[in-house]
């Protein structure tokens, strides 16, 4: 080329392009392009482009915060799903502080400060960051992305890079140790907002310094930001922790400790419905109901391989006269002991065990979130023992079971994720031969593809003992939740020396397939609460019908109707409080009761009731027998449609 060409000269001031791939590697637009280079633009709206925008916003957040709090020390600031965060050692931040920082960010954006990459030696970097202790620590571990969330230093080799925020007059406004890439200048950051703060620990370790984490979101356009904020407002209304308190479903007392919820009677109704459903479904699908203890000698988990591979998620050992015991974090080792308790024949296979097992996971307090991330988990846990040539059919059987369950509970939009072994640097975190992993992965992939559902790869996400399929379900406002899982395990049968007698009399190892249909009953309950915004379908609602008299004299009339409903198995009650009728209606509406039956003199005289629904609509003069038939039909058919639109004809 006769003159130097960069991404900036190629794409000009087209701010829909924020970076480029140069020979397959994402780089800044300031990189020089040659005739032989392969160049691909990275657009602002693409996932990779959004990550770059969000990373750049994290830098601007840190620059603005240090302008307000000059003694703040920098941690790390990576992009995350839908946004970014940056960690600081500084005073506790208030909502007003966030507003001040955001105004500072807006000023930086208006200045169109350029992001300029600068390569540095270790000595130069240490001299520059002499007052930044966490950056000095990152410099000392350069090239190790696992230590830095992959966001702060150049990966591999000895090269360290900074990004300087340069004003129009050429002076450096701010600088950060970072591998990039970034947008060309701050003017590209058109749509962002700071959202919240939280406590954090340096490098995620509670033994390290406590930090303040500032979260934000950033998007390609203001319209995208507005849509996201609208989704977040709706999500806040649906927050299961808020609804759990309002509807008296569950609570999270500080006295118990984080991640240990209490299920209240009304929440217990929903939980019981879930348990009754899945217990019967397992029995219908050929599973045998078993039970196992909550604790075990520690050695059992060495046999299974969970110690040391899963040790960080298990609670510390309890000493009993010199013998260490552990709270179980999984049920599979104990199910293996049931399998091993006597000889097994190929004629028994598939042999399927199922239990509601409470397991205990030592989740870090910072990741706990209501019911969706807890420390005591009730699992509808099952294990199938099969011959190798039965594995595909068993996975097919389990996947069909799971997808029906999701549909029955009103989750109809989902895709599959296939989690496999990391064959790179983290290969030693997985056990088993290459051949075993290849054949197990092939079985899961084949069955997953047969469903016709979208299949998303998740390299490195497998359990240490084998690959897995997880079902990712979308809720009513489009958020994705990991729900059910199916895991192929060729390792534990070997470690436990499990055997069955084959048709030729030889002893063979079974394949073990783990599956959890709800996964965690607590998590599933939290997701359902948000999916339905607390307005559960009639079959799940804690109270399905409430009788509301126009005046006290009609209590007896409604009590007779409610007793008929109760005789049909309907959860129904009469509001015989001293409140006026309108207050009773408001109370039932706030509690999201599907059916309100209102009656006065005219209804009593002709044997009718008025139906009132959650949206305020009303159907008058419904004969009592018809009302009972319609309610029972809706409940028994497990209709997930909101009954506010009316009742099905029968």
N, C-alpha and C positions, 0 to 999 in steps of 0.2 A: 504494500500500500504506500502511496506517496505521502500520506500524512497519518498521524496516529489516530486510530479510531477506538472509541470506548463505547460502552453501552449507552452512555449519556448522549454521545454524538449520533449514535444509530437511532435511538428512540426519542430524542429531543425532550420536550417538556410534557410528554404524554404521561401524566401521573397515574394512569391506570396500570402502568408497568413500574414495579417497585424494585426489581432486581432481575437477574438473569442466571440461567444455567450455562456455564462455560465448560464445554466438554463434560457435561453431566454433573458439574458441581455448582451449587448455588453460591453466587458471588455478588458483590456490589456492582452497580452500573458503571462505577469509575474504572473498572478493570479494562485493560487494553485488549482489543480483539485483533487477531491476525486472520489472514486469508484461510488458513487451514483449520481454524477453530469451529467447533459446532456450537451454535448459540441459540438459546431458547428463552424467550421472555417469561418472567414470572409476574403474573398479573396480581393486582391488589386483592381481587375477590377470590383467588384460588387459596386452598388451604395453606400452601407454602408461603404465598404472599401475605396472607393474614398473620401468619406466625412472625414474619419479618416486621410488619407494621406494629404488632404487639410488643415485640422485643424492642423496637425503637421507642415506643411509648414508655416502656419500662425505664429506659435511659432518661427520657425527659422527666419522668416522675422523680427519679433520684436527683437529677439536676435541680428541679424545682424545690424538692424537700430540703436539700442541703443549702439552698439559698435562704430558706426560712430558719432551719436549724443547723447552723454552721458546724456544730460539734457532732452531728450524726455520722455514724460510721457505716460504710457500705457493706452489705452482704452480697447476695446474688439476685438477679432479676430476669428469670426466663419467661418466655411465652407459655401459656397453658390453654386448655380448651376454653374458647370464647373470651380469652383475655390474657392477663399477665399479672405478675406480682413482683415486688421488690422488697427485700428484707433489709432492715436497718437496726442498728443499736442507737436508740434515741429515747426520748421521753415518751410516755403513753400518748397516743394521738387521739384527738377528738374529732367528731364530725365537722366541726368548724375548721380544724386544721386541714382536713381533706379539701374543703372548699377553697382555703387559701392556697394550698398546693396546686389544685386544679387551675386556679387563676394564673399562677406562675407558669404552669405548663402552656396555657393559651398564649401567654406573652412570648414564650420560647418558640412556639409554632409560628407566630406572626413574624418572628425575626428570621425565619427560614435558615436556621443554622445548619451548616453542612455536616454530615457524618463522614469523617475522614479517617480511614484506616491507617494505622502506623505500626510498623514492626519494631519491636524493642528487644534488647538483650535482657537477660535476667538481672544484671547489675543495674541497668537503667530503670527497669521496672521497679525494683526494690527501692531505688532512690526516689522515684516518683510517688510510690505508695507508702512512704515511710510512716505516714499518719493514718494509714488504713490497715489495721491489723488483720482483718479477714481477707483482704486482697493479698497481703503478704503471704498468708497461709496458702491461698490458691496458687500463687506463683511457685511456692515450694513443692506443690503437687501437680504442676503443669502436665498436661497430656493425659490426665486421668478423669474422663468425663463422669465416672460414677461418683467421684468426690465432689463434683461441682454442679450436678444436675445437667451437665452438658451445655452450660450456658455462659461460662465465664472465661474459659481459657481455650487456646488453640488445642485441638485434639491431635495428639501424636507429634513426635519430633520434639525439638527444643525451642521452636519459635513461639514467642509471646506477642500478642497484638493488643493494641489499644484502639479505641475509637474516640477521636476528639470531636467535640461539638464546636465548630468554627464559625465565628460571626462573619458578616460581610466585609469587615475591615481586616480580616485575616487573623484576629486574635482568638485564642482558644478560650471558650466560655466554660468548658467542663470536659472531663475526660474519664473514661472507664476502661478497665481491663476487660477485654471481650473478644470473642472470635468472630462475631458478626454472622451473616451480613446484615446491613441496615439499609433503610431507604436513603435516597440521595441527600435530602435535607428535611428539616422538621416541618416544612410546609406541606409535605405529603400526608401528614397526620391530621386528617380532617374530622374524624369522628371518634371521640374517646370520652371516657368518664371514669373517675375513681369511684369504687363501689363500697369498699369496707376495709376495716383493719382487723387483724387478729394477732394473737401471740404465736410465736414460732421459736424454734431453737436452731442455732447455727448448725448447719449440715444435718438437720433433722434429729439431733441427738439431745435428749433431755439433760445429759450431763454437761452440755456446752452452754454458752451464753444464751440468755433469753433475748429475743429480738422482737421488733414490731414489723409485721408484714402488711404492706399496703397492696390491696388488690385493685385492679382496674379492668376495663374492657375497651376494645378498640376494633373498629370495623372499616371497611373500604369506603363506605358512604354514610352520610348522616341518616339516610333512610334505613339502612341496615342497622344502625345504632338504635334508631327509634323502634324498629321492629323487635330488636333484642330486649330493649327496656320494657316494651309492652309484654313480652313473654315473661320477663322476670317479675313484673308486677302481678301477672296472673299466677306465676309459680309461688309468689309470696302469699297470695290468698289461699293457695292449695297446700301450703306447708303443713305436713302432717303433724309436726310438733304443736303448731298453733291450733289446728283442728282437733287434735287429740285432747287438748285442754278444754276447748269450747264444747266438744261433744262428749266429754267425760269417758274417753276411750282408753287412754294410757297416760302415764306421767313419768318423769325422770328425776326423782328426788336426789338432791345432793347427798343426803345421808347414806344412800346406797353406794354411790360412786359412779363415775362416768361409764356409759355403755351398758348400764344395767337397768332396763326399764321395768315399770310395773304395768301390767295389763289390768285395767279396771273391768267391772262386770260387763259394761256395754261393749268394750273392746273384746272381752272374753267371749261374747256371743259370736262375733265375727271370726275370732280365732277358732272357736269350736266348730263353726260351719266349715272352715278350711280343713281342719283336722278330720272331721267326719267324712268330708268329700274324699280327701286323698287317702284316708285309711281304707275306705271301701273300694276306691279305684285300684289300690295296690292289691287288695284281696282278689278283686275281679280279674286283675292282670296276672294272677298266679304267684304273687309274692307271699312269703310266710312271715308272720309277725314275730319279731324277737325283741329282747330287751337286754341292755348291757349296763354295767356300773358307770358312774361318773368319774371314778378314779381308777388308776392301775399302777402296778409296779412300773418303775421307770424303764426297766429292761424291755418291756413289751414294745416300747416306741423306738428302741434301738433295733429290735428285730424287724419292725416294719420299715425302718429307714427314716421315720419322721425326726428322730434325733440322729444326726445333727442337721439334716436337710431343712427341717421345719422348726428348728429350736426357737428362733426369735419370735415365733407366733404362739409359743406355748408358755403357760405360766410357770414360774420357778418351782423346783421340786419341794415337796413336803417330806420332812424326815419323820419316820415312824420307827423308833428304836434302831436307828442306823440304816433302815431300808428306805430308799427314796421312792415316793409316789408322785404321780403327776395327774392333774386334772386333764381329762381327755380333750383333745382338740379335734378329734375325728373318731368315727365309730368303726372304721374298717379293720383295725387290728383285732378288735374283739369279735367281729363277724368271722374273721379268719379262724379264730379259735373254735367258734361254733362249727364251722365247716370241718375242722380237723378233729372234732370230738369223737368221730367214729369213721369207719371206712365208707367211702363213697363210690357209687357205680356210675358209669356213663349214662345209665338209664334215668338217673335223677337229674341230669343236666338238660336244660338250664336249671340251676338251683338258685332261687331268688330269696334273699333275706331283706326285711324292711323293719325299721323302727323309727319312732319319734325320739331321737336322741338329742339331749341337751349337750352341746359341746362348748368349750371355753377357749377363746382366742385372745391373746394378750395384745390387742390392737393398741397402737399409740393413741394417747388421749387426743392428740391434734387431729386425728382422722375420724374420730367418732362423730356420728351425726344421727341423732334421734334413733328411730328404729332401723334405718337403712345401713347403719354400721354400728354393731353392738359387740359386746364381749361375751355374752351368753347367747348362744344361737340354738334355736330349736330347729333341727333339720328333719325333713322327711327323707331320711337317708336310706338308700338301698344299695345292695351289692348283688350282682348276678355272677354266678360261676358257670362258665360254659366251656365246651370244647372249642378249640381254635376255629374249626370250620362252622361253628354256630355264632361266632362273634358278630358278623355283619347282620345277621337276622335279629340278634338281641339288641344291637344298637338301633336298628330299624324299629323294633318293638318299643324301645324306650323313647325314641324321638316322637313316635306317634302318640304315645301316652302324654308326653310333655306338651305337644302342640294342642292336643284336645283340652288339656287342663287350662292352658292360657286362654283359649277361645271361650271356655266355659266361664271363666272369671272376667271376660270382657276385654282381654288384651288380644287384639286381632292383627296388629301390625308388628312384624318382627323379622329379624334376619338371623343368620347363623354365623358364628365366629369359630374358626378352627385354630386352636392354640397348639403350637408345635415347639420342638426343642430348638434352642439357640445352638447352632453348630459352630459358632465362632468362639469368642473369648470365654463365654460363660458355659461352654459345653460340660465342664466338670461339675456343674450344679444339677446335672441330670444323670440318672443311673440307667444301665442297660446297654445292650449292644446296638450298633448302627442298624443291623438287620432287623432287630426287634422294633426299633423306633420307626423304621421305614414301613414295615408291614402293618403296624398299628395305625400309623398315620394314614396309610392307604385305605384301610377299612373305614375309618371315620370320614375321610374325604369322599369316598364313593357313596356312602349312605347319605351324607349331607347334600351332595349334588343331586341325588335322586329326588329330593324334595322339591326341587325347582326354586327354592328360596335363595336369596342372595347369600353368598358365602364369602366372608371376609377373612383374610389370613391374619394371624396373630403370632408371628415368629417370636420365640422366646417366652411365650405366655403359658406353656404347658406346666403341669405339675411335674415334680422331679421324677415321678415314676411312670409317666406316660402322657400322651397327647389327650386333648379334650375338645369337645364341642360345647359351646355355650350359646344359649338363646338370648339374643339382645332384643328386648321388647320395647316398643314405643308407647308412651302414655298419651293421654288425651291432648296434651299440648306439645307433643312432638319430642319430648325428652327420651333418651334411650337409657334403659336399665338392664344390667346383666341379671338374668333370672336363673333359669335352670341350667344344669350342666350334666354332661355324660363324659366319663373319663375311662380310657382304656389302660388297664394295668397288667403288665406282664411281669412286673418286678416282685410284688408282694407274694404271689403264689410261690415263687422261687425262694424268697426269704423265709417264708413260713413252712416250706417243704409240703405244700398242699398237693394232694394226689387224688386221682380217681382211677378206678379199674376200667380199662378200655375193653372193647368187644373181644380183643384177642387175648385178654388176660394180663396185658402189660399195665404198668403204672404210669400215668401221664399227668402232666401239670395242666390244671385248668387255666383259662384266662379269666381275669376278674374285671368286671365293668362296674364302676361307681356311677350312681346317678342320684341327683337330688331334684325333685320336681318343682317344689316351691323354692328350693335352695335353702333359704332361711325363712321360716314362717314369719318372724318379726319383720324382716326386710320386705317380704311380699305384702304384709299388712300395711306397712308404711307406704309402699308404692300404690296399693289399691286406694288408700285414703286420699292420696294426691290425684290419682287418675280420676276418681269420681268426685273430687273436691268435697269429700265427706258425705255426698248424697249417694249412698250405696244403693245398688239395685234392691228391690224389695226382698229378694230371697236372702240377702246378706245383712240388711238393715237390722240394727239391734232391737228397735221397736218398729214393727211393720205397720201397725195401725193404732190410732188413738181416737177414742170417743170424746167428743167435745159437746156437752149439753148447752143449749141456749140459756137455760137456767137450771138451778139445782133440782127442780122437780122432775127433770127428764133424765137424771142420773140413772135411776133404776131401769128405764127403757134401754139406755145405751149399755148398761152393765149386762143385760140379758143378751144383747147382740155380741158384745165382746166375749162373753162366755162361749157363745157358739163358735166364734172365731178361734178361741183358745182350744176348743174341742177338736178343731181341724188342724191344730198344730201351729197356729198363727201367733206370733208374739204381739199381743195387743193389750191395751189398758185404757181405762177411763180417766180423764183428767177431772177429778172431783175436788180440785183445790178451790180456794175462795176467790181466785182471780175471775175477772169478767171474761165473757166469751172471746172478745177480740184479743185479750192478753193471752188466753189459752191457745188461740190460733197462732199468734206470733211465737209463742214458746215452741209449739210443735214444728213450726216452719223453721225456726232457728236450729232445732234439733234434727232437721232434715228427715222427718218422718214421712215415708212415702204416701200413706193414706190417712186422711183425717175424715172421720165420720161425724157429721154435725146433725143434731136432731132437736126439734122443738115440737110444739103442739101439733102442727099440721102433719109432720112426719109420724108422730106417735099415733095419730088418729087413723092413718091409712097404712101404717107398717112400712114406712120408707126411711131413708137417710139421704143426706146430701154428702157427696164426695167432694173433698177439697184437696187439691194437689200442691206440691211444693212450689210451683210457680205462681200460685194464687188463683189459678183457674178452678172452676167449680161445676159440678154436675148434680143437679137437684132431682129430688123425687125418685131415687133409685130404690126399688123394692129390696127389703132386707135379704131375702134369699138370693137375689141376683147380686147384691153387693158382696155377700159372703162367697158366692161362687166365683165372682170375678177376682177377688183378692186371692183366694186359694189357688186359682188357676195361674195367676201371675207368679206367685211364689213357687209353686211346684214345678213349673216349667223353667225355672231359673232364667227368666227373661231379664237380660241386662239392660234393656232399654229403660230410659227414665220415664216413670209412670206419670210425670207431669203432663205429658201430651195426651193422657187419657188411658183407658184400660182396654185390653184386647176383648173383642167380642167373643162370647162362648156359645 
